[in-house]
Amino acid sequence: MSKNRHFTGQPIYSQILSLVKKEKINQISREGHYDHYVKKLDGYTHFVIMLYAVLMRYDSLREIVIGMLSEANKINHLGINYMVKRSTLSEANNRRDSDFFGQIYFSLYKKYKGDLADSRSDKRWEKLLHIMDSTTITLFSNVLKGAGRNPKTGKKKGGIKVHTILKAEEGIPFSIQFTSAATHDHIMLRKLELSNGAFLAMDRAYIDYKVFQQLTDKGCFYVTKMKKNLNYKPVKGHFIINEEGLVVLNDQIIELKKEKEDLQHTSRRIEYWEKKKQHSVVLLTNNFDLPPEEIIEIYFRRWQIETLFKQLKQNFPLKYFFGESVNAIKTQIWVVLIANLLLSVVKRKIHRTWSFSNLVTIIRQMLMYYIDLYQFGENPERAWLYLIKEQNLSPPELTLFN
């Protein structure tokens, strides 16, 4: 018999669930009264089933029920003893408040944010950098008001906008809010609270002179892209010319005014030439001390949140939803965010370099296999090398006769 240490007595999914304390979920459910009038499908069982569905990337309730039924002999390892029915799961997604899953997410974020933080950075601003953006998830039904014009025939699709803020050193959202797709981004900027010295990177949709001045008064710094139609008055500045006689950087102090609201804000305008795209980029910031190269680098870090949105949409089910109510849609998005957080923790614990999508694919394929997740992640080839060596397995020689 093989003595391969990659194999264990718990399936991979059970090892992922060990990152989540059942007692904590029961506490959230008890304090929020999320299990009132529930007979069998309690909060923890509901969470385990939904997380399983998201990790397996199922697209319908029928797939979830069949998938759980196929693993009926292993559900005891998951801490549940109830085989859910489609109607029961549908009702739970509609009735159990999605805030229950939101509280699970934030409890896990609070627990693991220290493990996710990258301590290798030598730049002070990187530990203080916050990135803000939103992504729109299109819905096939007109559940939430969509953005854009109404089509000539029929109703326009619904959409839900997920407003997200993350810390650059963590890469995981610490603030999440849902609105309809028609809600403008800058409205969420007014609700943002940052500590003194914090940096905020965002795109030009968030430009708001009043909020910019409030951030300046609090000692916070913003970096954003400048809109082309902004009116400004240059105060002073300098520019850099390369060997070919071309202006590659223009660093100015400017005044932004909004006469209708009697608003005035002093900002820093940095225009630089981007070789790859062959055009100039203009940034705005209220930090007058950092060199322009670091301001540009801060704005480049904004793409970290775009990568997160791409990661969520490519690896988890956010195209088809398990219900058409607003609560069911929010529930599924929260579980996707929880799955992303847990797998990010797993990825950080494995020393071998994995791309997130490759790691998710392997876990999905072997979710209910009895294999040690972390040892397998370190060296997946070793398991099969052990089998070949210990059992002396070799391909048979080809012959003309049996």
GIJO-V238378 format. One record per run of one state. SS is the DSSP state (H for helix, E for strand, L for the rest). FROM is the first residue (numbers start at 1). TO is the last residue. Records with the same first field share a line. If there is no record, write none. Layout:
# GIJO-V238378
SS=FROM-TO / FROM-TO
This chain:
# GIJO-V238378
L=1-6 / 8-11 / 18-21 / 32-42 / 56-60 / 71-71 / 79-85 / 96-98 / 117-123 / 140-157 / 168-172 / 181-185 / 190-198 / 202-203 / 207-208 / 219-220 / 226-231 / 242-246 / 262-262 / 275-278 / 286-291 / 301-302 / 316-325 / 350-355 / 366-370 / 372-372 / 379-379 / 392-402
E=7-7 / 129-139 / 158-167 / 173-180 / 199-201 / 221-225 / 232-241 / 247-258 / 263-274 / 279-285 / 371-371
H=12-17 / 22-31 / 43-55 / 61-70 / 72-78 / 86-95 / 99-116 / 124-128 / 186-189 / 204-206 / 209-218 / 259-261 / 292-300 / 303-315 / 326-349 / 356-365 / 373-378 / 380-391
